[in-house]
Amino acid sequence: MMTHRHIERSRNEGRLSQIVIWALIGAVTVGLLLRMALGVIHREEAYTDLQVARKIVTTSSLASIQQVQAIFKGFY
């Protein structure tokens, strides 16, 4: 039986994982903007990459932090 303490802990871990996921998407966005500013990639490529990153975030909201990090390592 889960106590109130266990439930609160699960909620906090869920919030933390969401914060980490959105921090990762923010890092990808900043990285894409920098690469675009430096002329490494074009606007269309950056937009496509950003759409892929958003899809990863929305589909991986239940994934563990390690899985999300592995996805972004392969993506970036």
N, C-alpha and C positions, 0 to 999 in steps of 0.2 A: 504494500500500500504506500502510495506516495504521500509524503507529508507536505505541508505548506512550504517548508524550506526547500524540498526537492523541486516543487513546481516553480517557485520563484527562481531557483538556480537555472532551471531549464529555460525560462523566459529570458534571463540575463544572457545565457549562452546564445540564444537565438538572436537577440539584439546585437551582440558582439559580432556574430558571423555576418549579419546584414551590413554592419558598419564596415567590416573588412572587405566584403564583396563590393560595396559602393566605393570604397577607397581604391580598390583595384581598378574599377572602371574609370575612376577619376584619373588614375595614373596613366592608363591607356590613352585616355582623351588628351591629356597634356603631352604625352609622348607623340601622339599623332599630330598634334598641332605644331610641336617643335620640328618634327620631320617635314611637315608641309612647309613651314616657314624657311627651313634650310634648303628646300627644293629637292629633297630626297624622294618624296612621293607627291603625286598630284592630288588635287581636291577630290576627284572621283574615287581614287584608291583609299584615301583617308575616310571618306564617307562610308564606303563599303566595309572597311575594317571596323569602323565604329558601330555599324549595324550588327556585325557579327559579335562584337563584344557585348552589346546590349542584349542580344539573343542569349548569349552565354549566361549573363547575369539573371535574366528572367527564368531560364530553364534550370539554373543550378542553385536556386534559392534553398533547396533542401540538401544540397551537396555539402560535404564537409569542407573545411578550409583548405586542407591538403589537396583535395581534388580540384578545387577552383584554382589554386596556385599552379598545379600541374597543367591545367588547361591554358592558363595565361603564359606559362613558360613556353609551351608549344606554339602559342599564337604570336607572341612577341619575340 
